[in-house]
Amino acid sequence: MNETDKEIKDREAVINENESKKQTVSDIRVSVWAVAVAVLLGLGFFGWLLAR
């Protein structure tokens, strides 16, 4: 493997690591929104039950 191939592999490894971090952050953000919506729906349903 010559130096150019090593540089390309190193650059691709950094890019893959960055993409992995972006995906993790995105997954966490979606999870937080999903939990927030579920809590709000649960509180709304609980409030509805109490109002009946």
mmCIF entry with sequence, helices, sheets and N, C-alpha, C, O atoms, coordinates in Angstrom:
data_MODEL
# 
_entry.id   MODEL 
# 
_entity.id                         1 
_entity.type                       polymer 
_entity.pdbx_number_of_molecules   1 
# 
_entity_poly.entity_id                      1 
_entity_poly.type                           'polypeptide(L)' 
_entity_poly.nstd_linkage                   no 
_entity_poly.nstd_monomer                   no 
_entity_poly.pdbx_seq_one_letter_code       MNETDKEIKDREAVINENESKKQTVSDIRVSVWAVAVAVLLGLGFFGWLLAR 
_entity_poly.pdbx_seq_one_letter_code_can   MNETDKEIKDREAVINENESKKQTVSDIRVSVWAVAVAVLLGLGFFGWLLAR 
_entity_poly.pdbx_strand_id                 A 
# 
loop_
_entity_poly_seq.entity_id 
_entity_poly_seq.num 
_entity_poly_seq.mon_id 
_entity_poly_seq.hetero 
1 1  MET n 
1 2  ASN n 
1 3  GLU n 
1 4  THR n 
1 5  ASP n 
1 6  LYS n 
1 7  GLU n 
1 8  ILE n 
1 9  LYS n 
1 10 ASP n 
1 11 ARG n 
1 12 GLU n 
1 13 ALA n 
1 14 VAL n 
1 15 ILE n 
1 16 ASN n 
1 17 GLU n 
1 18 ASN n 
1 19 GLU n 
1 20 SER n 
1 21 LYS n 
1 22 LYS n 
1 23 GLN n 
1 24 THR n 
1 25 VAL n 
1 26 SER n 
1 27 ASP n 
1 28 ILE n 
1 29 ARG n 
1 30 VAL n 
1 31 SER n 
1 32 VAL n 
1 33 TRP n 
1 34 ALA n 
1 35 VAL n 
1 36 ALA n 
1 37 VAL n 
1 38 ALA n 
1 39 VAL n 
1 40 LEU n 
1 41 LEU n 
1 42 GLY n 
1 43 LEU n 
1 44 GLY n 
1 45 PHE n 
1 46 PHE n 
1 47 GLY n 
1 48 TRP n 
1 49 LEU n 
1 50 LEU n 
1 51 ALA n 
1 52 ARG n 
# 
_struct_asym.id          A 
_struct_asym.entity_id   1 
# 
_struct_conf.conf_type_id            HELX_P 
_struct_conf.id                      HELX_P1 
_struct_conf.pdbx_PDB_helix_id       AA1 
_struct_conf.beg_label_comp_id       GLU 
_struct_conf.beg_label_asym_id       A 
_struct_conf.beg_label_seq_id        3 
_struct_conf.pdbx_beg_PDB_ins_code   ? 
_struct_conf.end_label_comp_id       ALA 
_struct_conf.end_label_asym_id       A 
_struct_conf.end_label_seq_id        51 
_struct_conf.pdbx_end_PDB_ins_code   ? 
_struct_conf.beg_auth_comp_id        GLU 
_struct_conf.beg_auth_asym_id        A 
_struct_conf.beg_auth_seq_id         3 
_struct_conf.end_auth_comp_id        ALA 
_struct_conf.end_auth_asym_id        A 
_struct_conf.end_auth_seq_id         51 
_struct_conf.pdbx_PDB_helix_class    1 
_struct_conf.details                 ? 
_struct_conf.pdbx_PDB_helix_length   49 
# 
_struct_conf_type.id          HELX_P 
_struct_conf_type.criteria    ? 
_struct_conf_type.reference   ? 
# 
loop_
_atom_site.group_PDB 
_atom_site.id 
_atom_site.type_symbol 
_atom_site.label_atom_id 
_atom_site.label_alt_id 
_atom_site.label_comp_id 
_atom_site.label_asym_id 
_atom_site.label_entity_id 
_atom_site.label_seq_id 
_atom_site.pdbx_PDB_ins_code 
_atom_site.Cartn_x 
_atom_site.Cartn_y 
_atom_site.Cartn_z 
_atom_site.occupancy 
_atom_site.B_iso_or_equiv 
_atom_site.pdbx_formal_charge 
_atom_site.auth_seq_id 
_atom_site.auth_comp_id 
_atom_site.auth_asym_id 
_atom_site.auth_atom_id 
_atom_site.pdbx_PDB_model_num 
ATOM 1   N N  . MET A 1 1  ? 0.852   -1.160 0.000  1.00 0.00 ? 1  MET A N  1 
ATOM 2   C CA . MET A 1 1  ? 0.000   0.000  0.000  1.00 0.00 ? 1  MET A CA 1 
ATOM 3   C C  . MET A 1 1  ? 0.902   1.229  0.000  1.00 0.00 ? 1  MET A C  1 
ATOM 4   O O  . MET A 1 1  ? 1.767   1.374  0.864  1.00 0.00 ? 1  MET A O  1 
ATOM 5   N N  . ASN A 1 2  ? 0.698   2.101  -0.963 1.00 0.00 ? 2  ASN A N  1 
ATOM 6   C CA . ASN A 1 2  ? 1.532   3.299  -0.991 1.00 0.00 ? 2  ASN A CA 1 
ATOM 7   C C  . ASN A 1 2  ? 0.947   4.388  -0.093 1.00 0.00 ? 2  ASN A C  1 
ATOM 8   O O  . ASN A 1 2  ? -0.119  4.206  0.496  1.00 0.00 ? 2  ASN A O  1 
ATOM 9   N N  . GLU A 1 3  ? 1.628   5.490  0.006  1.00 0.00 ? 3  GLU A N  1 
ATOM 10  C CA . GLU A 1 3  ? 1.234   6.570  0.929  1.00 0.00 ? 3  GLU A CA 1 
ATOM 11  C C  . GLU A 1 3  ? -0.127  7.147  0.571  1.00 0.00 ? 3  GLU A C  1 
ATOM 12  O O  . GLU A 1 3  ? -0.897  7.498  1.466  1.00 0.00 ? 3  GLU A O  1 
ATOM 13  N N  . THR A 1 4  ? -0.436  7.252  -0.697 1.00 0.00 ? 4  THR A N  1 
ATOM 14  C CA . THR A 1 4  ? -1.720  7.811  -1.116 1.00 0.00 ? 4  THR A CA 1 
ATOM 15  C C  . THR A 1 4  ? -2.867  6.925  -0.638 1.00 0.00 ? 4  THR A C  1 
ATOM 16  O O  . THR A 1 4  ? -3.880  7.432  -0.156 1.00 0.00 ? 4  THR A O  1 
ATOM 17  N N  . ASP A 1 5  ? -2.720  5.614  -0.767 1.00 0.00 ? 5  ASP A N  1 
ATOM 18  C CA . ASP A 1 5  ? -3.761  4.703  -0.306 1.00 0.00 ? 5  ASP A CA 1 
ATOM 19  C C  . ASP A 1 5  ? -3.963  4.824  1.204  1.00 0.00 ? 5  ASP A C  1 
ATOM 20  O O  . ASP A 1 5  ? -5.094  4.785  1.690  1.00 0.00 ? 5  ASP A O  1 
ATOM 21  N N  . LYS A 1 6  ? -2.864  4.972  1.940  1.00 0.00 ? 6  LYS A N  1 
ATOM 22  C CA . LYS A 1 6  ? -2.971  5.117  3.398  1.00 0.00 ? 6  LYS A CA 1 
ATOM 23  C C  . LYS A 1 6  ? -3.692  6.411  3.751  1.00 0.00 ? 6  LYS A C  1 
ATOM 24  O O  . LYS A 1 6  ? -4.539  6.423  4.645  1.00 0.00 ? 6  LYS A O  1 
ATOM 25  N N  . GLU A 1 7  ? -3.367  7.493  3.063  1.00 0.00 ? 7  GLU A N  1 
ATOM 26  C CA . GLU A 1 7  ? -4.035  8.778  3.325  1.00 0.00 ? 7  GLU A CA 1 
ATOM 27  C C  . GLU A 1 7  ? -5.530  8.680  3.026  1.00 0.00 ? 7  GLU A C  1 
ATOM 28  O O  . GLU A 1 7  ? -6.356  9.210  3.769  1.00 0.00 ? 7  GLU A O  1 
ATOM 29  N N  . ILE A 1 8  ? -5.864  8.008  1.949  1.00 0.00 ? 8  ILE A N  1 
ATOM 30  C CA . ILE A 1 8  ? -7.270  7.844  1.577  1.00 0.00 ? 8  ILE A CA 1 
ATOM 31  C C  . ILE A 1 8  ? -8.000  7.032  2.644  1.00 0.00 ? 8  ILE A C  1 
ATOM 32  O O  . ILE A 1 8  ? -9.101  7.397  3.056  1.00 0.00 ? 8  ILE A O  1 
ATOM 33  N N  . LYS A 1 9  ? -7.395  5.940  3.091  1.00 0.00 ? 9  LYS A N  1 
ATOM 34  C CA . LYS A 1 9  ? -8.015  5.109  4.128  1.00 0.00 ? 9  LYS A CA 1 
ATOM 35  C C  . LYS A 1 9  ? -8.165  5.878  5.438  1.00 0.00 ? 9  LYS A C  1 
ATOM 36  O O  . LYS A 1 9  ? -9.189  5.762  6.110  1.00 0.00 ? 9  LYS A O  1 
ATOM 37  N N  . ASP A 1 10 ? -7.146  6.665  5.806  1.00 0.00 ? 10 ASP A N  1 
ATOM 38  C CA . ASP A 1 10 ? -7.228  7.471  7.026  1.00 0.00 ? 10 ASP A CA 1 
ATOM 39  C C  . ASP A 1 10 ? -8.349  8.500  6.921  1.00 0.00 ? 10 ASP A C  1 
ATOM 40  O O  . ASP A 1 10 ? -9.115  8.689  7.866  1.00 0.00 ? 10 ASP A O  1 
ATOM 41  N N  . ARG A 1 11 ? -8.441  9.159  5.780  1.00 0.00 ? 11 ARG A N  1 
ATOM 42  C CA . ARG A 1 11 ? -9.490  10.167 5.581  1.00 0.00 ? 11 ARG A CA 1 
ATOM 43  C C  . ARG A 1 11 ? -10.866 9.525  5.624  1.00 0.00 ? 11 ARG A C  1 
ATOM 44  O O  . ARG A 1 11 ? -11.787 10.081 6.222  1.00 0.00 ? 11 ARG A O  1 
ATOM 45  N N  . GLU A 1 12 ? -11.021 8.354  4.996  1.00 0.00 ? 12 GLU A N  1 
ATOM 46  C CA . GLU A 1 12 ? -12.305 7.654  5.009  1.00 0.00 ? 12 GLU A CA 1 
ATOM 47  C C  . GLU A 1 12 ? -12.667 7.206  6.422  1.00 0.00 ? 12 GLU A C  1 
ATOM 48  O O  . GLU A 1 12 ? -13.841 7.213  6.793  1.00 0.00 ? 12 GLU A O  1 
ATOM 49  N N  . ALA A 1 13 ? -11.672 6.818  7.207  1.00 0.00 ? 13 ALA A N  1 
ATOM 50  C CA . ALA A 1 13 ? -11.937 6.418  8.591  1.00 0.00 ? 13 ALA A CA 1 
ATOM 51  C C  . ALA A 1 13 ? -12.454 7.602  9.399  1.00 0.00 ? 13 ALA A C  1 
ATOM 52  O O  . ALA A 1 13 ? -13.374 7.449  10.203 1.00 0.00 ? 13 ALA A O  1 
ATOM 53  N N  . VAL A 1 14 ? -11.875 8.770  9.195  1.00 0.00 ? 14 VAL A N  1 
ATOM 54  C CA . VAL A 1 14 ? -12.323 9.977  9.901  1.00 0.00 ? 14 VAL A CA 1 
ATOM 55  C C  . VAL A 1 14 ? -13.738 10.339 9.459  1.00 0.00 ? 14 VAL A C  1 
ATOM 56  O O  . VAL A 1 14 ? -14.577 10.685 10.291 1.00 0.00 ? 14 VAL A O  1 
ATOM 57  N N  . ILE A 1 15 ? -14.004 10.263 8.173  1.00 0.00 ? 15 ILE A N  1 
ATOM 58  C CA . ILE A 1 15 ? -15.340 10.568 7.652  1.00 0.00 ? 15 ILE A CA 1 
ATOM 59  C C  . ILE A 1 15 ? -16.367 9.602  8.232  1.00 0.00 ? 15 ILE A C  1 
ATOM 60  O O  . ILE A 1 15 ? -17.449 10.015 8.649  1.00 0.00 ? 15 ILE A O  1 
ATOM 61  N N  . ASN A 1 16 ? -16.026 8.315  8.258  1.00 0.00 ? 16 ASN A N  1 
ATOM 62  C CA . ASN A 1 16 ? -16.949 7.319  8.827  1.00 0.00 ? 16 ASN A CA 1 
ATOM 63  C C  . ASN A 1 16 ? -17.215 7.577  10.305 1.00 0.00 ? 16 ASN A C  1 
ATOM 64  O O  . ASN A 1 16 ? -18.346 7.425  10.768 1.00 0.00 ? 16 ASN A O  1 
ATOM 65  N N  . GLU A 1 17 ? -16.193 7.963  11.038 1.00 0.00 ? 17 GLU A N  1 
ATOM 66  C CA . GLU A 1 17 ? -16.361 8.263  12.466 1.00 0.00 ? 17 GLU A CA 1 
ATOM 67  C C  . GLU A 1 17 ? -17.284 9.464  12.656 1.00 0.00 ? 17 GLU A C  1 
ATOM 68  O O  . GLU A 1 17 ? -18.157 9.458  13.524 1.00 0.00 ? 17 GLU A O  1 
ATOM 69  N N  . ASN A 1 18 ? -17.082 10.493 11.833 1.00 0.00 ? 18 ASN A N  1 
ATOM 70  C CA . ASN A 1 18 ? -17.927 11.684 11.927 1.00 0.00 ? 18 ASN A CA 1 
ATOM 71  C C  . ASN A 1 18 ? -19.379 11.349 11.575 1.00 0.00 ? 18 ASN A C  1 
ATOM 72  O O  . ASN A 1 18 ? -20.302 11.818 12.241 1.00 0.00 ? 18 ASN A O  1 
ATOM 73  N N  . GLU A 1 19 ? -19.581 10.554 10.550 1.00 0.00 ? 19 GLU A N  1 
ATOM 74  C CA . GLU A 1 19 ? -20.937 10.159 10.164 1.00 0.00 ? 19 GLU A CA 1 
ATOM 75  C C  . GLU A 1 19 ? -21.596 9.346  11.267 1.00 0.00 ? 19 GLU A C  1 
ATOM 76  O O  . GLU A 1 19 ? -22.793 9.489  11.515 1.00 0.00 ? 19 GLU A O  1 
ATOM 77  N N  . SER A 1 20 ? -20.830 8.502  11.923 1.00 0.00 ? 20 SER A N  1 
ATOM 78  C CA . SER A 1 20 ? -21.358 7.695  13.020 1.00 0.00 ? 20 SER A CA 1 
ATOM 79  C C  . SER A 1 20 ? -21.807 8.591  14.173 1.00 0.00 ? 20 SER A C  1 
ATOM 80  O O  . SER A 1 20 ? -22.862 8.367  14.766 1.00 0.00 ? 20 SER A O  1 
ATOM 81  N N  . LYS A 1 21 ? -21.006 9.596  14.484 1.00 0.00 ? 21 LYS A N  1 
ATOM 82  C CA . LYS A 1 21 ? -21.367 10.537 15.549 1.00 0.00 ? 21 LYS A CA 1 
ATOM 83  C C  . LYS A 1 21 ? -22.638 11.299 15.185 1.00 0.00 ? 21 LYS A C  1 
ATOM 84  O O  . LYS A 1 21 ? -23.512 11.490 16.030 1.00 0.00 ? 21 LYS A O  1 
ATOM 85  N N  . LYS A 1 22 ? -22.741 11.735 13.928 1.00 0.00 ? 22 LYS A N  1 
ATOM 86  C CA . LYS A 1 22 ? -23.941 12.454 13.481 1.00 0.00 ? 22 LYS A CA 1 
ATOM 87  C C  . LYS A 1 22 ? -25.172 11.563 13.622 1.00 0.00 ? 22 LYS A C  1 
ATOM 88  O O  . LYS A 1 22 ? -26.221 12.015 14.082 1.00 0.00 ? 22 LYS A O  1 
ATOM 89  N N  . GLN A 1 23 ? -25.045 10.308 13.230 1.00 0.00 ? 23 GLN A N  1 
ATOM 90  C CA . GLN A 1 23 ? -26.171 9.383  13.298 1.00 0.00 ? 23 GLN A CA 1 
ATOM 91  C C  . GLN A 1 23 ? -26.593 9.153  14.744 1.00 0.00 ? 23 GLN A C  1 
ATOM 92  O O  . GLN A 1 23 ? -27.785 9.094  15.043 1.00 0.00 ? 23 GLN A O  1 
ATOM 93  N N  . THR A 1 24 ? -25.620 9.025  15.638 1.00 0.00 ? 24 THR A N  1 
ATOM 94  C CA . THR A 1 24 ? -25.930 8.821  17.059 1.00 0.00 ? 24 THR A CA 1 
ATOM 95  C C  . THR A 1 24 ? -26.675 10.020 17.624 1.00 0.00 ? 24 THR A C  1 
ATOM 96  O O  . THR A 1 24 ? -27.672 9.858  18.328 1.00 0.00 ? 24 THR A O  1 
ATOM 97  N N  . VAL A 1 25 ? -26.196 11.223 17.320 1.00 0.00 ? 25 VAL A N  1 
ATOM 98  C CA . VAL A 1 25 ? -26.856 12.438 17.800 1.00 0.00 ? 25 VAL A CA 1 
ATOM 99  C C  . VAL A 1 25 ? -28.268 12.524 17.239 1.00 0.00 ? 25 VAL A C  1 
ATOM 100 O O  . VAL A 1 25 ? -29.202 12.883 17.957 1.00 0.00 ? 25 VAL A O  1 
ATOM 101 N N  . SER A 1 26 ? -28.426 12.200 15.975 1.00 0.00 ? 26 SER A N  1 
ATOM 102 C CA . SER A 1 26 ? -29.751 12.223 15.356 1.00 0.00 ? 26 SER A CA 1 
ATOM 103 C C  . SER A 1 26 ? -30.685 11.214 16.008 1.00 0.00 ? 26 SER A C  1 
ATOM 104 O O  . SER A 1 26 ? -31.851 11.518 16.256 1.00 0.00 ? 26 SER A O  1 
ATOM 105 N N  . ASP A 1 27 ? -30.185 10.021 16.287 1.00 0.00 ? 27 ASP A N  1 
ATOM 106 C CA . ASP A 1 27 ? -31.001 8.994  16.942 1.00 0.00 ? 27 ASP A CA 1 
ATOM 107 C C  . ASP A 1 27 ? -31.429 9.436  18.334 1.00 0.00 ? 27 ASP A C  1 
ATOM 108 O O  . ASP A 1 27 ? -32.569 9.206  18.737 1.00 0.00 ? 27 ASP A O  1 
ATOM 109 N N  . ILE A 1 28 ? -30.523 10.066 19.067 1.00 0.00 ? 28 ILE A N  1 
ATOM 110 C CA . ILE A 1 28 ? -30.852 10.552 20.411 1.00 0.00 ? 28 ILE A CA 1 
ATOM 111 C C  . ILE A 1 28 ? -31.911 11.644 20.328 1.00 0.00 ? 28 ILE A C  1 
ATOM 112 O O  . ILE A 1 28 ? -32.847 11.668 21.128 1.00 0.00 ? 28 ILE A O  1 
ATOM 113 N N  . ARG A 1 29 ? -31.767 12.538 19.371 1.00 0.00 ? 29 ARG A N  1 
ATOM 114 C CA . ARG A 1 29 ? -32.726 13.633 19.208 1.00 0.00 ? 29 ARG A CA 1 
ATOM 115 C C  . ARG A 1 29 ? -34.115 13.080 18.895 1.00 0.00 ? 29 ARG A C  1 
ATOM 116 O O  . ARG A 1 29 ? -35.108 13.547 19.452 1.00 0.00 ? 29 ARG A O  1 
ATOM 117 N N  . VAL A 1 30 ? -34.188 12.102 18.017 1.00 0.00 ? 30 VAL A N  1 
ATOM 118 C CA . VAL A 1 30 ? -35.474 11.495 17.672 1.00 0.00 ? 30 VAL A CA 1 
ATOM 119 C C  . VAL A 1 30 ? -36.054 10.788 18.892 1.00 0.00 ? 30 VAL A C  1 
ATOM 120 O O  . VAL A 1 30 ? -37.259 10.871 19.132 1.00 0.00 ? 30 VAL A O  1 
ATOM 121 N N  . SER A 1 31 ? -35.229 10.102 19.658 1.00 0.00 ? 31 SER A N  1 
ATOM 122 C CA . SER A 1 31 ? -35.699 9.404  20.849 1.00 0.00 ? 31 SER A CA 1 
ATOM 123 C C  . SER A 1 31 ? -36.260 10.386 21.879 1.00 0.00 ? 31 SER A C  1 
ATOM 124 O O  . SER A 1 31 ? -37.294 10.120 22.492 1.00 0.00 ? 31 SER A O  1 
ATOM 125 N N  . VAL A 1 32 ? -35.590 11.504 22.067 1.00 0.00 ? 32 VAL A N  1 
ATOM 126 C CA . VAL A 1 32 ? -36.062 12.501 23.027 1.00 0.00 ? 32 VAL A CA 1 
ATOM 127 C C  . VAL A 1 32 ? -37.424 13.036 22.594 1.00 0.00 ? 32 VAL A C  1 
ATOM 128 O O  . VAL A 1 32 ? -38.324 13.196 23.419 1.00 0.00 ? 32 VAL A O  1 
ATOM 129 N N  . TRP A 1 33 ? -37.572 13.311 21.298 1.00 0.00 ? 33 TRP A N  1 
ATOM 130 C CA . TRP A 1 33 ? -38.861 13.790 20.801 1.00 0.00 ? 33 TRP A CA 1 
ATOM 131 C C  . TRP A 1 33 ? -39.942 12.731 20.985 1.00 0.00 ? 33 TRP A C  1 
ATOM 132 O O  . TRP A 1 33 ? -41.067 13.058 21.362 1.00 0.00 ? 33 TRP A O  1 
ATOM 133 N N  . ALA A 1 34 ? -39.620 11.487 20.728 1.00 0.00 ? 34 ALA A N  1 
ATOM 134 C CA . ALA A 1 34 ? -40.596 10.409 20.869 1.00 0.00 ? 34 ALA A CA 1 
ATOM 135 C C  . ALA A 1 34 ? -41.039 10.274 22.327 1.00 0.00 ? 34 ALA A C  1 
ATOM 136 O O  . ALA A 1 34 ? -42.226 10.095 22.598 1.00 0.00 ? 34 ALA A O  1 
ATOM 137 N N  . VAL A 1 35 ? -40.108 10.357 23.252 1.00 0.00 ? 35 VAL A N  1 
ATOM 138 C CA . VAL A 1 35 ? -40.449 10.267 24.673 1.00 0.00 ? 35 VAL A CA 1 
ATOM 139 C C  . VAL A 1 35 ? -41.307 11.467 25.073 1.00 0.00 ? 35 VAL A C  1 
ATOM 140 O O  . VAL A 1 35 ? -42.295 11.305 25.788 1.00 0.00 ? 35 VAL A O  1 
ATOM 141 N N  . ALA A 1 36 ? -40.946 12.650 24.627 1.00 0.00 ? 36 ALA A N  1 
ATOM 142 C CA . ALA A 1 36 ? -41.702 13.858 24.962 1.00 0.00 ? 36 ALA A CA 1 
ATOM 143 C C  . ALA A 1 36 ? -43.141 13.761 24.449 1.00 0.00 ? 36 ALA A C  1 
ATOM 144 O O  . ALA A 1 36 ? -44.079 14.097 25.171 1.00 0.00 ? 36 ALA A O  1 
ATOM 145 N N  . VAL A 1 37 ? -43.314 13.309 23.226 1.00 0.00 ? 37 VAL A N  1 
ATOM 146 C CA . VAL A 1 37 ? -44.663 13.162 22.664 1.00 0.00 ? 37 VAL A CA 1 
ATOM 147 C C  . VAL A 1 37 ? -45.442 12.110 23.440 1.00 0.00 ? 37 VAL A C  1 
ATOM 148 O O  . VAL A 1 37 ? -46.622 12.314 23.727 1.00 0.00 ? 37 VAL A O  1 
ATOM 149 N N  . ALA A 1 38 ? -44.826 11.010 23.781 1.00 0.00 ? 38 ALA A N  1 
ATOM 150 C CA . ALA A 1 38 ? -45.494 9.954  24.540 1.00 0.00 ? 38 ALA A CA 1 
ATOM 151 C C  . ALA A 1 38 ? -45.925 10.460 25.920 1.00 0.00 ? 38 ALA A C  1 
ATOM 152 O O  . ALA A 1 38 ? -47.024 10.150 26.378 1.00 0.00 ? 38 ALA A O  1 
ATOM 153 N N  . VAL A 1 39 ? -45.066 11.233 26.577 1.00 0.00 ? 39 VAL A N  1 
ATOM 154 C CA . VAL A 1 39 ? -45.406 11.783 27.897 1.00 0.00 ? 39 VAL A CA 1 
ATOM 155 C C  . VAL A 1 39 ? -46.573 12.753 27.768 1.00 0.00 ? 39 VAL A C  1 
ATOM 156 O O  . VAL A 1 39 ? -47.508 12.705 28.567 1.00 0.00 ? 39 VAL A O  1 
ATOM 157 N N  . LEU A 1 40 ? -46.528 13.629 26.778 1.00 0.00 ? 40 LEU A N  1 
ATOM 158 C CA . LEU A 1 40 ? -47.623 14.576 26.591 1.00 0.00 ? 40 LEU A CA 1 
ATOM 159 C C  . LEU A 1 40 ? -48.937 13.867 26.292 1.00 0.00 ? 40 LEU A C  1 
ATOM 160 O O  . LEU A 1 40 ? -49.979 14.245 26.828 1.00 0.00 ? 40 LEU A O  1 
ATOM 161 N N  . LEU A 1 41 ? -48.900 12.859 25.455 1.00 0.00 ? 41 LEU A N  1 
ATOM 162 C CA . LEU A 1 41 ? -50.123 12.099 25.160 1.00 0.00 ? 41 LEU A CA 1 
ATOM 163 C C  . LEU A 1 41 ? -50.627 11.379 26.410 1.00 0.00 ? 41 LEU A C  1 
ATOM 164 O O  . LEU A 1 41 ? -51.831 11.340 26.661 1.00 0.00 ? 41 LEU A O  1 
ATOM 165 N N  . GLY A 1 42 ? -49.723 10.818 27.182 1.00 0.00 ? 42 GLY A N  1 
ATOM 166 C CA . GLY A 1 42 ? -50.105 10.142 28.420 1.00 0.00 ? 42 GLY A CA 1 
ATOM 167 C C  . GLY A 1 42 ? -50.724 11.101 29.420 1.00 0.00 ? 42 GLY A C  1 
ATOM 168 O O  . GLY A 1 42 ? -51.730 10.779 30.051 1.00 0.00 ? 42 GLY A O  1 
ATOM 169 N N  . LEU A 1 43 ? -50.125 12.282 29.569 1.00 0.00 ? 43 LEU A N  1 
ATOM 170 C CA . LEU A 1 43 ? -50.687 13.278 30.480 1.00 0.00 ? 43 LEU A CA 1 
ATOM 171 C C  . LEU A 1 43 ? -52.051 13.753 29.993 1.00 0.00 ? 43 LEU A C  1 
ATOM 172 O O  . LEU A 1 43 ? -52.965 13.958 30.792 1.00 0.00 ? 43 LEU A O  1 
ATOM 173 N N  . GLY A 1 44 ? -52.182 13.925 28.702 1.00 0.00 ? 44 GLY A N  1 
ATOM 174 C CA . GLY A 1 44 ? -53.475 14.322 28.139 1.00 0.00 ? 44 GLY A CA 1 
ATOM 175 C C  . GLY A 1 44 ? -54.534 13.271 28.383 1.00 0.00 ? 44 GLY A C  1 
ATOM 176 O O  . GLY A 1 44 ? -55.665 13.599 28.741 1.00 0.00 ? 44 GLY A O  1 
ATOM 177 N N  . PHE A 1 45 ? -54.185 12.026 28.196 1.00 0.00 ? 45 PHE A N  1 
ATOM 178 C CA . PHE A 1 45 ? -55.133 10.934 28.426 1.00 0.00 ? 45 PHE A CA 1 
ATOM 179 C C  . PHE A 1 45 ? -55.496 10.845 29.906 1.00 0.00 ? 45 PHE A C  1 
ATOM 180 O O  . PHE A 1 45 ? -56.662 10.656 30.253 1.00 0.00 ? 45 PHE A O  1 
ATOM 181 N N  . PHE A 1 46 ? -54.503 10.980 30.767 1.00 0.00 ? 46 PHE A N  1 
ATOM 182 C CA . PHE A 1 46 ? -54.744 10.936 32.205 1.00 0.00 ? 46 PHE A CA 1 
ATOM 183 C C  . PHE A 1 46 ? -55.651 12.098 32.619 1.00 0.00 ? 46 PHE A C  1 
ATOM 184 O O  . PHE A 1 46 ? -56.570 11.910 33.416 1.00 0.00 ? 46 PHE A O  1 
ATOM 185 N N  . GLY A 1 47 ? -55.404 13.275 32.092 1.00 0.00 ? 47 GLY A N  1 
ATOM 186 C CA . GLY A 1 47 ? -56.255 14.437 32.368 1.00 0.00 ? 47 GLY A CA 1 
ATOM 187 C C  . GLY A 1 47 ? -57.670 14.219 31.879 1.00 0.00 ? 47 GLY A C  1 
ATOM 188 O O  . GLY A 1 47 ? -58.631 14.595 32.549 1.00 0.00 ? 47 GLY A O  1 
ATOM 189 N N  . TRP A 1 48 ? -57.799 13.617 30.721 1.00 0.00 ? 48 TRP A N  1 
ATOM 190 C CA . TRP A 1 48 ? -59.117 13.322 30.167 1.00 0.00 ? 48 TRP A CA 1 
ATOM 191 C C  . TRP A 1 48 ? -59.869 12.359 31.070 1.00 0.00 ? 48 TRP A C  1 
ATOM 192 O O  . TRP A 1 48 ? -61.066 12.524 31.305 1.00 0.00 ? 48 TRP A O  1 
ATOM 193 N N  . LEU A 1 49 ? -59.159 11.343 31.582 1.00 0.00 ? 49 LEU A N  1 
ATOM 194 C CA . LEU A 1 49 ? -59.797 10.377 32.486 1.00 0.00 ? 49 LEU A CA 1 
ATOM 195 C C  . LEU A 1 49 ? -60.249 11.059 33.786 1.00 0.00 ? 49 LEU A C  1 
ATOM 196 O O  . LEU A 1 49 ? -61.326 10.763 34.302 1.00 0.00 ? 49 LEU A O  1 
ATOM 197 N N  . LEU A 1 50 ? -59.437 11.952 34.299 1.00 0.00 ? 50 LEU A N  1 
ATOM 198 C CA . LEU A 1 50 ? -59.805 12.652 35.534 1.00 0.00 ? 50 LEU A CA 1 
ATOM 199 C C  . LEU A 1 50 ? -60.986 13.602 35.318 1.00 0.00 ? 50 LEU A C  1 
ATOM 200 O O  . LEU A 1 50 ? -61.785 13.815 36.230 1.00 0.00 ? 50 LEU A O  1 
ATOM 201 N N  . ALA A 1 51 ? -61.096 14.161 34.143 1.00 0.00 ? 51 ALA A N  1 
ATOM 202 C CA . ALA A 1 51 ? -62.167 15.111 33.850 1.00 0.00 ? 51 ALA A CA 1 
ATOM 203 C C  . ALA A 1 51 ? -63.510 14.411 33.648 1.00 0.00 ? 51 ALA A C  1 
ATOM 204 O O  . ALA A 1 51 ? -64.556 15.056 33.725 1.00 0.00 ? 51 ALA A O  1 
ATOM 205 N N  . ARG A 1 52 ? -63.496 13.133 33.398 1.00 0.00 ? 52 ARG A N  1 
ATOM 206 C CA . ARG A 1 52 ? -64.758 12.405 33.169 1.00 0.00 ? 52 ARG A CA 1 
ATOM 207 C C  . ARG A 1 52 ? -65.479 12.128 34.418 1.00 0.00 ? 52 ARG A C  1 
ATOM 208 O O  . ARG A 1 52 ? -66.552 11.525 34.390 1.00 0.00 ? 52 ARG A O  1 
# 
